């Protein structure tokens, strides 16, 4: 592929992550916060129209990450000839789960909106969506850890500073802001996953734009 293709694919994925972060805010944001309570009652503050727009905006934006992640895995070639293909397949699986969970928020919203006290319905419904979010969290932690290990061991074309752009690192910052600076953290915590991916993709673009000749295979 030409260098221009690399730049276009990276920037499409970066912009897609911003749209996905906006989508998250549309379907989840409440000025009252309370996300850590895990009772989902904050969804009562989400208007139906906002939910609908955010639902489809995220579903169509998130898969576009693959355009940028393709170049991420190509830069892992020093870790082994088969690593890029295996890593890309694993990322595809993670994104499928990510799109699935994004779509499930509408179901959770309907449970919350269905009656004045939806506590019992939420408790019965948790089994359908919380395992997905839990698995995603663990997979992101594992993936970021393995990636950081390869980078620190020199098994990639990335500079070592890229580990500070990994999704886990960014999300820890968002959690701290949610706790100590809620006026900012209330926005960042709900868009945290997709925004952290965007930060990572932007860092990837900076890290690899001068190394295109190494990853173009």
Backbone as numpy.savetxt, mean C-alpha at the origin, in Angstrom:
# Nx Ny Nz CAx CAy CAz Cx Cy Cz
13.65 -2.73 -23.11 12.82 -1.53 -23.11 13.69 -0.27 -23.11
13.16 0.79 -23.67 13.88 2.05 -23.69 13.84 2.72 -22.32
14.78 3.64 -22.11 14.82 4.36 -20.83 13.53 5.14 -20.61
12.97 5.67 -21.71 11.73 6.44 -21.58 10.59 5.56 -21.05
10.60 4.27 -21.42 9.59 3.34 -20.91 9.72 3.16 -19.41
10.97 3.07 -18.95 11.22 2.95 -17.50 10.64 4.15 -16.77
10.91 5.36 -17.26 10.43 6.57 -16.59 8.90 6.63 -16.61
8.31 6.31 -17.75 6.85 6.37 -17.87 6.18 5.37 -16.94
6.70 4.14 -16.93 6.10 3.11 -16.09 6.23 3.44 -14.61
7.41 3.98 -14.23 7.60 4.36 -12.83 6.66 5.48 -12.44
6.52 6.49 -13.28 5.68 7.63 -12.93 4.19 7.30 -12.97
3.79 6.40 -13.84 2.40 5.95 -13.82 2.10 5.27 -12.50
3.02 4.43 -12.04 2.80 3.73 -10.77 2.84 4.68 -9.58
3.70 5.67 -9.63 3.78 6.65 -8.54 2.49 7.46 -8.46
2.02 7.93 -9.60 0.77 8.71 -9.64 -0.41 7.83 -9.21
-0.39 6.56 -9.64 -1.45 5.63 -9.24 -1.49 5.47 -7.72
-0.33 5.47 -7.08 -0.28 5.33 -5.62 -0.91 6.55 -4.94
-0.74 7.72 -5.54 -1.36 8.92 -4.98 -2.88 8.85 -5.11
-3.35 8.38 -6.26 -4.79 8.21 -6.44 -5.34 7.18 -5.46
-4.57 6.09 -5.24 -5.01 5.06 -4.31 -5.04 5.59 -2.88
-4.06 6.44 -2.53 -4.04 7.05 -1.19 -5.26 7.96 -1.01
-5.60 8.71 -2.05 -6.80 9.55 -2.01 -8.03 8.68 -1.86
-8.05 7.56 -2.59 -9.17 6.62 -2.50 -9.34 6.12 -1.07
-8.22 5.80 -0.41 -8.28 5.34 0.98 -8.89 6.40 1.89
-8.48 7.64 1.70 -9.03 8.71 2.52 -10.53 8.87 2.27
-10.93 8.69 1.02 -12.35 8.84 0.68 -13.20 7.77 1.35
-12.71 6.55 1.44 -13.52 5.46 1.99 -13.36 5.28 3.49
-12.33 5.89 4.08 -12.04 5.63 5.49 -12.00 6.87 6.39
-11.68 8.03 5.86 -11.40 9.18 6.73 -12.61 9.65 7.52
-12.37 9.86 8.80 -13.36 10.48 9.69 -12.66 11.57 10.48
-13.24 12.76 10.58 -12.61 13.84 11.36 -12.51 13.49 12.84
-13.28 12.47 13.26 -13.27 12.06 14.67 -12.22 11.00 14.97
-11.56 10.49 13.94 -10.52 9.48 14.16 -11.09 8.21 14.79
-10.35 7.67 15.73 -10.80 6.46 16.43 -10.54 5.17 15.68
-9.62 5.19 14.73 -9.35 4.00 13.93 -8.76 2.86 14.76
-7.99 3.22 15.79 -7.33 2.20 16.62 -8.32 1.37 17.44
-9.55 1.85 17.58 -10.55 1.12 18.36 -11.05 -0.13 17.64
-10.86 -0.15 16.32 -11.23 -1.30 15.50 -12.72 -1.66 15.60
-13.56 -0.66 15.90 -15.00 -0.92 15.94 -15.68 -0.51 14.63
-14.93 0.13 13.76 -15.37 0.54 12.43 -16.50 1.58 12.45
-16.80 2.13 13.61 -17.88 3.11 13.71 -17.51 4.43 13.04
-16.20 4.63 12.81 -15.79 5.84 12.10 -16.34 5.87 10.67
-16.75 4.72 10.16 -17.31 4.67 8.81 -18.67 5.36 8.73
-19.30 5.60 9.88 -20.56 6.35 9.90 -20.37 7.77 9.38
-19.13 8.27 9.44 -18.84 9.63 8.99 -18.51 9.69 7.50
-18.54 8.54 6.82 -18.20 8.48 5.39 -19.48 8.52 4.57
-19.70 9.56 3.76 -20.89 9.63 2.91 -20.86 8.56 1.83
-22.04 8.12 1.42 -22.15 7.06 0.41 -21.45 7.43 -0.89
-21.64 8.66 -1.37 -21.04 9.07 -2.64 -19.52 9.04 -2.56
-18.99 9.50 -1.43 -17.52 9.47 -1.24 -17.02 8.04 -1.22
-17.76 7.16 -0.56 -17.40 5.74 -0.51 -17.38 5.14 -1.91
-18.39 5.44 -2.71 -18.51 4.88 -4.05 -17.35 5.30 -4.94
-17.04 6.60 -4.92 -15.94 7.10 -5.74 -14.61 6.51 -5.29
-14.37 6.50 -3.98 -13.12 5.96 -3.45 -12.98 4.47 -3.71
-14.09 3.77 -3.68 -14.10 2.33 -3.93 -13.51 2.01 -5.30
-14.04 2.66 -6.33 -13.60 2.36 -7.70 -12.26 3.02 -8.03
-11.99 4.17 -7.43 -10.71 4.82 -7.67 -9.56 3.93 -7.20
-9.73 3.31 -6.04 -8.69 2.41 -5.53 -8.58 1.13 -6.32
-9.71 0.55 -6.69 -9.70 -0.72 -7.42 -8.96 -0.59 -8.75
-9.11 0.56 -9.42 -8.45 0.73 -10.71 -7.03 1.30 -10.59
-6.69 1.89 -9.45 -5.36 2.47 -9.28 -4.33 1.48 -8.76
-4.71 0.68 -7.78 -3.77 -0.21 -7.11 -3.05 -1.18 -8.05
-3.75 -1.81 -9.00 -3.04 -2.74 -9.90 -1.92 -2.08 -10.72
-2.00 -0.76 -10.90 -0.97 -0.07 -11.68 0.38 -0.03 -10.98
0.41 -0.40 -9.70 1.69 -0.48 -8.99 2.64 -1.44 -9.69
2.06 -2.45 -10.34 2.88 -3.48 -10.96 3.83 -2.92 -12.01
3.44 -1.79 -12.64 4.32 -1.18 -13.64 5.63 -0.74 -13.02
5.57 -0.19 -11.81 6.79 0.24 -11.12 7.48 -0.90 -10.41
6.69 -1.81 -9.84 7.27 -2.93 -9.10 8.03 -3.88 -10.03
7.67 -3.87 -11.31 8.41 -4.67 -12.28 9.88 -4.28 -12.30
10.14 -2.96 -12.19 11.52 -2.48 -12.20 12.20 -2.71 -10.86
11.41 -2.72 -9.79 11.96 -3.03 -8.47 12.54 -4.44 -8.47
11.76 -5.40 -8.96 12.23 -6.79 -8.92 13.39 -7.02 -9.90
13.42 -6.27 -11.01 14.54 -6.41 -11.94 15.85 -5.97 -11.29
15.76 -5.04 -10.36 16.95 -4.55 -9.66 17.42 -5.50 -8.58
16.69 -6.62 -8.40 17.10 -7.63 -7.42 17.86 -8.77 -8.07
18.22 -8.62 -9.31 18.92 -9.67 -10.04 20.18 -10.17 -9.31
20.97 -9.30 -8.66 22.16 -9.80 -7.94 21.85 -10.80 -6.83
20.59 -10.84 -6.38 20.22 -11.80 -5.33 20.04 -13.21 -5.89
20.01 -13.32 -7.21 19.83 -14.63 -7.84 19.04 -14.49 -9.12
19.36 -15.30 -10.10 18.69 -15.19 -11.40 17.19 -15.39 -11.32
16.75 -16.26 -10.42 15.32 -16.54 -10.33 14.56 -15.62 -9.39
15.27 -14.76 -8.67 14.62 -13.90 -7.66 13.61 -12.93 -8.28
13.94 -12.21 -9.36 12.98 -11.25 -9.91 11.62 -11.86 -10.25
11.61 -13.01 -10.90 10.34 -13.64 -11.28 9.56 -14.08 -10.05
10.25 -14.70 -9.09 9.57 -15.14 -7.86 9.05 -13.95 -7.07
9.86 -12.91 -6.98 9.45 -11.72 -6.23 8.25 -11.05 -6.89
8.25 -10.98 -8.22 7.13 -10.34 -8.92 5.85 -11.14 -8.73
5.94 -12.45 -8.78 4.76 -13.31 -8.57 4.20 -13.10 -7.17
5.09 -12.98 -6.19 4.67 -12.76 -4.80 3.99 -11.39 -4.66
4.52 -10.38 -5.33 3.93 -9.03 -5.26 2.57 -9.00 -5.93
2.40 -9.74 -7.01 1.09 -9.84 -7.66 0.06 -10.41 -6.68
0.46 -11.47 -5.97 -0.43 -12.07 -4.97 -0.80 -11.06 -3.89
0.18 -10.30 -3.41 -0.09 -9.29 -2.38 -1.05 -8.22 -2.88
-0.88 -7.79 -4.12 -1.75 -6.76 -4.66 -3.18 -7.26 -4.86
-3.32 -8.53 -5.18 -4.66 -9.11 -5.27 -5.36 -9.01 -3.92
-4.64 -9.35 -2.86 -5.20 -9.23 -1.51 -5.50 -7.77 -1.18
-4.61 -6.86 -1.63 -4.82 -5.44 -1.35 -6.08 -4.91 -2.02
-6.30 -5.27 -3.27 -7.51 -4.85 -3.98 -8.74 -5.47 -3.34
-8.62 -6.74 -2.94 -9.73 -7.42 -2.29 -10.14 -6.70 -1.01
-9.14 -6.35 -0.18 -9.49 -5.68 1.08 -10.07 -4.29 0.82
-9.51 -3.60 -0.16 -10.05 -2.27 -0.49 -11.53 -2.40 -0.84
-11.87 -3.42 -1.62 -13.26 -3.62 -2.00 -14.15 -4.03 -0.84
-13.58 -4.71 0.16 -14.36 -5.16 1.31 -14.81 -4.02 2.21
-14.14 -2.88 2.13 -14.51 -1.75 2.99 -15.96 -1.34 2.74
-16.41 -1.44 1.49 -17.80 -1.10 1.19 -18.76 -2.03 1.93
-18.39 -3.30 2.04 -19.22 -4.24 2.79 -19.26 -3.87 4.27
-18.08 -3.51 4.80 -18.03 -3.11 6.22 -18.88 -1.87 6.44
-18.80 -0.92 5.49 -19.60 0.31 5.58 -21.08 -0.03 5.64
-21.53 -0.98 4.82 -22.95 -1.34 4.80 -23.37 -2.00 6.11
-22.47 -2.77 6.72 -22.78 -3.36 8.02 -22.96 -2.26 9.07
-22.05 -1.29 9.05 -22.11 -0.19 10.01 -23.33 0.68 9.79
-23.69 0.88 8.52 -24.80 1.78 8.17 -26.16 1.12 8.31
-26.17 -0.20 8.51 -27.43 -0.94 8.45 -28.36 -0.69 9.64
-27.78 -0.30 10.77 -28.61 -0.06 11.95 -27.88 0.81 12.96
-28.62 1.26 13.96 -28.05 2.19 14.92 -26.86 1.63 15.68
-26.97 0.38 16.14 -25.87 -0.27 16.85 -25.46 -1.52 16.08
-24.43 -1.39 15.24 -24.03 -2.51 14.38 -23.01 -3.46 15.02
-22.80 -3.33 16.34 -21.74 -4.08 17.00 -21.83 -5.58 16.75
-23.03 -6.14 16.89 -23.19 -7.59 16.72 -22.88 -8.01 15.29
-23.36 -7.24 14.32 -23.09 -7.55 12.92 -21.60 -7.47 12.60
-20.95 -6.45 13.15 -19.50 -6.29 12.93 -18.75 -7.49 13.50
-19.13 -7.93 14.68 -18.45 -9.06 15.30 -18.61 -10.32 14.45
-19.79 -10.51 13.89 -20.03 -11.68 13.04 -19.31 -11.56 11.70
-19.11 -10.31 11.26 -18.51 -10.09 9.95 -16.99 -10.03 9.94
-16.38 -9.87 11.11 -14.92 -9.72 11.17 -14.18 -10.86 10.47
-14.71 -12.05 10.56 -14.05 -13.23 10.00 -13.88 -13.13 8.49
-14.67 -12.26 7.83 -14.60 -12.13 6.39 -13.58 -11.10 5.91
-13.17 -10.18 6.81 -12.25 -9.14 6.34 -11.00 -8.95 7.18
-11.06 -9.19 8.48 -9.87 -8.95 9.29 -8.73 -9.93 9.02
-9.00 -11.21 8.71 -7.87 -12.08 8.34 -7.11 -11.57 7.12
-7.83 -10.97 6.17 -7.18 -10.44 4.97 -6.23 -9.30 5.34
-6.70 -8.37 6.17 -5.86 -7.24 6.57 -4.67 -7.70 7.40
-4.89 -8.69 8.27 -3.80 -9.22 9.10 -2.73 -9.88 8.24
-3.15 -10.69 7.29 -2.21 -11.35 6.38 -1.41 -10.31 5.59
-2.11 -9.28 5.13 -1.43 -8.23 4.36 -0.36 -7.53 5.19
-0.68 -7.24 6.44 0.29 -6.57 7.32 1.54 -7.43 7.47
1.34 -8.72 7.75 2.49 -9.62 7.92 3.30 -9.75 6.63
2.62 -9.83 5.50 3.33 -9.96 4.23 4.14 -8.71 3.91
3.60 -7.54 4.23 4.34 -6.30 3.99 5.58 -6.24 4.88
5.43 -6.65 6.14 6.57 -6.66 7.06 7.64 -7.64 6.58
7.22 -8.84 6.19 8.16 -9.85 5.72 8.86 -9.40 4.44
8.08 -8.87 3.50 8.64 -8.42 2.23 9.63 -7.28 2.42
9.26 -6.31 3.24 10.16 -5.18 3.50 11.44 -5.64 4.18
11.32 -6.62 5.08 12.49 -7.12 5.81 13.45 -7.85 4.86
12.90 -8.72 4.01 13.74 -9.45 3.06 14.40 -8.50 2.07
13.61 -7.55 1.59 14.16 -6.55 0.66 15.30 -5.78 1.31
15.09 -5.33 2.55 16.13 -4.57 3.26 17.38 -5.42 3.48
17.19 -6.69 3.78 18.32 -7.60 3.97 19.16 -7.70 2.70
18.47 -7.91 1.56 19.19 -8.01 0.29 19.94 -6.73 -0.04
19.30 -5.60 0.22 19.95 -4.31 -0.05 21.20 -4.14 0.81
21.08 -4.42 2.10 22.21 -4.25 3.02 23.35 -5.21 2.71
23.02 -6.36 2.13 24.04 -7.36 1.78 24.60 -7.13 0.38
24.14 -6.08 -0.29 24.63 -5.79 -1.63 24.07 -6.70 -2.71
22.92 -7.33 -2.42 22.32 -8.25 -3.39 21.24 -7.57 -4.22
21.50 -6.34 -4.62 20.58 -5.60 -5.47 21.34 -4.43 -6.08
20.67 -3.70 -6.96 21.28 -2.50 -7.54 20.85 -1.25 -6.78
20.19 -1.43 -5.65 19.72 -0.29 -4.86 20.80 0.22 -3.91
20.85 1.53 -3.69 21.71 2.08 -2.63 21.08 1.76 -1.27
21.87 1.75 -0.23 21.37 1.34 1.08 20.31 2.28 1.66
20.33 3.54 1.22 19.34 4.48 1.79 17.91 4.13 1.42
17.70 3.25 0.43 16.35 2.92 0.00 15.56 2.21 1.10
16.26 1.61 2.07 15.53 0.90 3.13 14.69 1.87 3.95
15.06 3.15 3.94 14.29 4.15 4.68 13.03 4.57 3.91
12.87 4.02 2.73 11.68 4.29 1.93 10.73 3.10 1.90
11.10 2.02 2.57 10.24 0.84 2.56 8.90 1.15 3.24
7.84 0.47 2.82 6.51 0.73 3.40 6.45 0.62 4.92
7.16 -0.34 5.50 7.12 -0.50 6.95 7.69 0.73 7.65
8.80 1.24 7.14 9.43 2.42 7.75 8.48 3.61 7.70
7.86 3.83 6.54 6.93 4.95 6.39 5.73 4.80 7.30
5.20 3.58 7.38 3.97 3.39 8.15 4.21 3.59 9.65
5.39 3.24 10.14 5.71 3.49 11.54 5.66 4.99 11.82
6.15 5.79 10.88 6.10 7.25 11.03 4.65 7.72 11.05
3.81 7.15 10.17 2.39 7.53 10.14 1.70 7.20 11.45
2.04 6.06 12.05 1.45 5.68 13.34 1.85 6.67 14.42
3.12 7.05 14.44 3.60 8.02 15.43 2.90 9.37 15.27
2.70 9.78 14.02 1.99 11.03 13.77 0.53 10.93 14.21
-0.07 9.77 14.01 -1.46 9.54 14.44 -1.59 9.68 15.95
-0.56 9.20 16.66 -0.59 9.24 18.13 -0.28 10.64 18.66
0.77 11.26 18.10 1.28 12.51 18.69 0.86 13.77 17.94
0.53 13.65 16.66 0.09 14.83 15.89 -1.16 14.43 15.11
-2.27 14.16 15.81 -3.46 13.62 15.15 -4.05 14.49 14.05
-3.82 15.80 14.11 -4.36 16.67 13.07 -3.79 16.31 11.70
-2.58 15.74 11.70 -1.96 15.25 10.46 -2.11 13.74 10.36
-1.90 13.07 11.47 -1.93 11.61 11.48 -3.26 11.00 11.12
-4.37 11.70 11.40 -5.69 11.17 11.06 -5.85 10.98 9.55
-5.17 11.82 8.78 -5.21 11.67 7.32 -4.24 10.59 6.86
-3.04 10.62 7.40 -1.99 9.72 6.92 -2.24 8.26 7.30
-2.85 8.02 8.46 -3.01 6.64 8.91 -3.97 5.87 8.02
-5.00 6.55 7.48 -5.97 5.83 6.64 -5.45 5.62 5.23
-4.53 6.47 4.80 -3.96 6.32 3.46 -2.58 5.69 3.52
-2.21 5.24 4.73 -0.84 4.81 5.01 -0.29 3.74 4.10
-1.07 2.69 3.83 -0.53 1.60 3.02 -0.18 2.08 1.63
-1.13 2.67 0.95 -0.88 3.09 -0.43 0.08 4.27 -0.52
0.03 5.16 0.44 0.96 6.28 0.45 2.39 5.79 0.68
2.54 4.80 1.55 3.88 4.25 1.82 4.44 3.55 0.58
3.56 2.90 -0.18 4.00 2.28 -1.44 4.45 3.36 -2.41
3.71 4.47 -2.44 4.08 5.58 -3.32 5.45 6.16 -2.96
5.70 6.29 -1.67 7.01 6.79 -1.22 8.11 5.84 -1.67
7.85 4.54 -1.54 8.84 3.55 -1.96 9.08 3.60 -3.47
8.02 3.73 -4.24 8.17 3.79 -5.70 8.92 5.05 -6.13
8.66 6.16 -5.45 9.37 7.40 -5.76 10.85 7.25 -5.42
11.13 6.62 -4.27 12.52 6.35 -3.91 13.19 5.44 -4.91
12.43 4.47 -5.41 12.97 3.55 -6.42 13.34 4.30 -7.70
12.48 5.21 -8.11 12.76 6.00 -9.32 14.06 6.79 -9.16
14.24 7.42 -8.00 15.46 8.19 -7.75 16.68 7.26 -7.74
16.53 6.10 -7.10 17.65 5.18 -6.93 18.09 4.52 -8.24
17.14 4.29 -9.15 17.46 3.51 -10.34 17.57 4.32 -11.63
17.21 5.59 -11.59 17.17 6.34 -12.85 18.54 6.48 -13.51
19.61 6.39 -12.71 20.96 6.45 -13.27 21.55 5.06 -13.49
20.77 4.01 -13.16 21.26 2.64 -13.29 20.43 1.84 -14.27
19.76 2.56 -15.15 18.88 1.89 -16.10 19.60 0.82 -16.90
20.85 1.08 -17.26 21.60 0.12 -18.07 21.84 -1.20 -17.34
21.81 -1.18 -15.99 22.05 -2.40 -15.23 20.81 -3.27 -15.13
19.64 -2.65 -15.13 18.40 -3.40 -14.92 17.64 -3.66 -16.21
18.11 -3.14 -17.31 17.41 -3.33 -18.58 17.85 -4.64 -19.23
17.21 -5.73 -18.79 17.51 -7.05 -19.33 16.22 -7.80 -19.58
